[in-house]
Amino acid sequence: ITDAIFGFFMIILKWIPCESYNIGNLNPETSIIELVETNKEVISKKLTYHLIDYPDGYPQDDPMRRSTDISEAQIQLRFESRI
């Protein structure tokens, strides 16, 4: 959220009329499984989880991962995600 807030402030401070920007992070997101594994290490306890398949009605064309194009913010605002 820190990067997002910083990006939003940059948009406000360098306001360009009729312009819109995507603010995001280019690093891959953390999966729930990765989060569980990290928590297991931190709390030193055994955690169990159960994976379920996507429901049959889940849209097949919905991407598994989304990647925000922040190139406009990088060019015009010199925005870079850091955290």
Backbone as a ProteinNet text record, in pm:
[ID]
protein_1_A
[PRIMARY]
ITDAIFGFFMIILKWIPCESYNIGNLNPETSIIELVETNKEVISKKLTYHLIDYPDGYPQDDPMRRSTDISEAQIQLRFESRI
[TERTIARY]
82.6	0	86.8	209	298.9	326.9	356.5	381.6	259.1	142.4	19.7	-2.2	13.6	-4.8	97	222.9	326.3	289.3	244.2	203.5	88	-10.8	-125.8	-83.2	9.1	59.1	134.8	211	283.3	184.6	76.2	-26.8	-84.4	-113.5	-170.9	-71.1	54.2	154.4	194.3	195.8	235.9	115.4	4.7	-122.7	-112.9	-155.1	-162.4	-309.3	-374.3	-517.1	-547.8	-657.7	-710.9	-616.4	-534.2	-440.4	-479.1	-461.6	-487.1	-366.7	-345.5	-228.3	-267.2	-196.5	-201.8	-87.9	-118.5	-17.2	-18.1	96.1	102.9	245.4	263.1	393.3	426.9	545.2	585.1	631.7	655	696.2	577.8	604.1	492.5	427.6	296.9	226.4	264.5	235	259.3	135.7	154.4	39.5	-0.6	-121.5	-168.9	-81.8	-40.3	45.7	178.7	237.2	362.2	342.1	229	198.2	186.3	119.6	106.9	244.6	327.3	461.1	546.1	536.5	610.3	561.1	429.7	374.2	419.9	428.8	475.9	617	701.1	838.6	841.9	760	761.7	708.4	597	536.8	585.3	666.6	724.1	617.5	507.2	400.9	360.7	303	254.2	119.8	112.7	-12.2	-53.7	-179.1	-228.9	-324.8	-332.6	-425.8	-478.8	-589.8	-655.3	-681.9	-629	-651	-777.4	-854.9	-974.1	-961.3	-1024.5	-1023.9	-1118.4	-1094.2	-1185.8	-1322.7	-1427.5	-1562.3	-1582.2	-1672.6	-1701.4	-1744	-1810.9	-1860.5	-1756	-1632.5	-1527.6	-1494	-1488.2	-1461.5	-1326.7	-1326.9	-1205.1	-1106	-1154.7	-1063.9	-1008.2	-1043.5	-992.1	-846.4	-752.3	-611.3	-581.6	-488	-447.1	-367.3	-292.4	-214.8	-240.5	-245.7	-264.7	-138.6	-102.6	15.6	-24.1	-6.9	-44.4	60.3	18.1	108.6	125.9	239.9	264.8	359.2	378.1	476.6	446.5	320.2	285	327.4	304.1	345.7	497.4	563.9	710.2	767.8	711.4	762.9	728.7	600.8	557.9	581.1	568.7	581.8	712.5	786.8	907.5	875.6	758.3	714.2	781.5	830.3	884.2	834.7	784.7	744.6	871.1	871.4	991.3	967.8	845.1	819.7	739.2
-119.8	0	125.8	113.7	229.4	282.1	190.2	231.9	299.2	245.8	303.2	444.7	465.2	598.5	695.8	651.8	736.8	772.5	673.8	698.2	795.4	781.2	872	1015.4	1031.5	1165.4	1225.1	1143.5	1192.1	1240.4	1166.9	1208	1343.6	1361.1	1487.7	1602.3	1579.7	1685.9	1723.6	1626.2	1652.7	1649.6	1694.7	1684	1726.9	1638.2	1665.2	1646.2	1750.9	1741.1	1626.1	1558.5	1451.8	1333.6	1307.2	1194.6	1093.7	967.2	863	770.5	709.5	626	496.9	390.5	269.1	277.7	253.9	249.4	107.7	42.9	-95.2	-136.8	-265.4	-322.2	-423.5	-414.8	-505.7	-641.6	-651.5	-779.7	-874.7	-1004.2	-1100.1	-1097.8	-1120.7	-1120.9	-1244.6	-1240.5	-1352.8	-1440.5	-1569.4	-1660.4	-1690.4	-1738.1	-1776.3	-1888.7	-1981.4	-2091.4	-2036.1	-1940.7	-1878.6	-1807.8	-1743.3	-1674.7	-1773.8	-1886.5	-1990.2	-2044.3	-2072.8	-2126.5	-2026.9	-1899.3	-1797	-1789.8	-1795.5	-1793.3	-1913.8	-2030	-2149.9	-2128.6	-2065.4	-2038.3	-1938.3	-1834.3	-1728.1	-1775.7	-1848.4	-1888.7	-2025.1	-2092.1	-2222.5	-2323.2	-2326.4	-2423	-2489.5	-2607.8	-2677.4	-2618.9	-2572.7	-2522.5	-2613.5	-2639.7	-2720.8	-2636.2	-2670.1	-2600.7	-2699.4	-2664.7	-2750.6	-2669.2	-2714.6	-2645.5	-2698.7	-2608.5	-2650.1	-2601.6	-2669.9	-2631.1	-2513.6	-2442.6	-2335.7	-2394.8	-2320.7	-2370.1	-2386.3	-2473.6	-2496.2	-2368.5	-2280.1	-2157.2	-2047.2	-2073.4	-1972.3	-1941.9	-1814.8	-1781.5	-1837	-1913.4	-1976.8	-1875.7	-1761.5	-1664.2	-1563.5	-1577.5	-1488.2	-1525.3	-1429.1	-1464.6	-1507.3	-1601.1	-1647	-1537.7	-1460.2	-1350.2	-1225.2	-1114.8	-987.7	-905.1	-834.3	-749.4	-609.4	-515.5	-378.5	-311.1	-241.8	-165.5	-27.3	-5.1	122.5	211.2	178.9	250.9	401	439.1	581.8	654	593.4	653.9	656.8	554	552.7	666.5	688.2	789.3	930.3	956.1	1092.5	1133.1	1038.9	1072.8	1025	944.5	878.2	789.6	726.1	637.7	500.9	448.8	313.5	251.5	129.3	61	16.9	32.6	3	-98.8	-110.8	-197	-316.1
0	0	0	51.2	55.3	-85	-178.6	-316.7	-377.1	-348.9	-404	-351.8	-223.3	-165.3	-223.7	-234.7	-294	-438	-514.5	-652.6	-661.8	-574.2	-576	-544.3	-448.2	-417.2	-536	-607.1	-724.6	-831.4	-847.9	-944.2	-904.7	-776.9	-729.4	-747.6	-710.4	-716	-858.5	-948.5	-1087.3	-1179.8	-1132.3	-1201	-1346.8	-1435.2	-1578.2	-1617	-1667.2	-1700	-1796	-1772.6	-1859	-1873.5	-1776	-1781.9	-1674	-1703.2	-1602.4	-1598	-1482.3	-1461.7	-1390.8	-1421.8	-1341.8	-1242.1	-1117.5	-1012.8	-959	-963.5	-918.3	-891.7	-873.5	-843.1	-951.3	-1008	-1113.8	-1061.6	-931.7	-873.9	-870.2	-889.1	-882	-743.4	-741.3	-613.7	-532.2	-404.7	-314.9	-315.7	-337.2	-336.1	-192.5	-175.4	-42.2	14.3	-70.7	-24.9	26.3	-46.8	-0.5	133.2	149.4	274.9	390.3	367.4	470.6	507.5	406.9	433.4	512.4	479.4	553.9	697.4	717.4	853.1	933	868.8	938.6	992.4	913.7	957.2	1071.6	1061.7	1162	1296.2	1296.4	1424	1472.2	1390.8	1427.9	1471.1	1400.2	1426.9	1297.2	1311.2	1193.8	1153.4	1029.7	975.3	860.9	854.2	743.2	660.2	533.6	445.5	343.7	286.9	189.9	63.9	-47.8	-174.5	-241.3	-295.5	-368.9	-513.2	-602.9	-743	-764.4	-873.7	-909.7	-938.4	-906.9	-936.9	-1087.3	-1125.6	-1267.2	-1338.9	-1268.9	-1329.4	-1339.8	-1298.1	-1303.3	-1448.3	-1486.3	-1627.3	-1673.5	-1780	-1829.1	-1886.6	-1933.2	-1993.2	-1892.4	-1764.7	-1661.8	-1634.7	-1644.1	-1624.8	-1482.3	-1468.9	-1336	-1263.6	-1338.6	-1282.3	-1365.3	-1296.8	-1365.3	-1348.8	-1451.3	-1447.3	-1491.2	-1402.8	-1429.6	-1517.6	-1621.6	-1706.6	-1645.4	-1580.1	-1513.5	-1594.7	-1721.5	-1802.3	-1810.9	-1820	-1827.7	-1700.1	-1585.1	-1457.8	-1446	-1498.4	-1494.9	-1578.6	-1696	-1787.7	-1740	-1716.1	-1685.2	-1541.2	-1448	-1305.3	-1244.2	-1321.7	-1270.5	-1150.8	-1157.3	-1049.7	-1063.6	-954.1	-945.9	-816.7	-824.1	-700.9	-628.3	-498.4	-419.9	-308.8	-265	-148.4	-192.1
[MASK]
+++++++++++++++++++++++++++++++++++++++++++++++++++++++++++++++++++++++++++++++++++

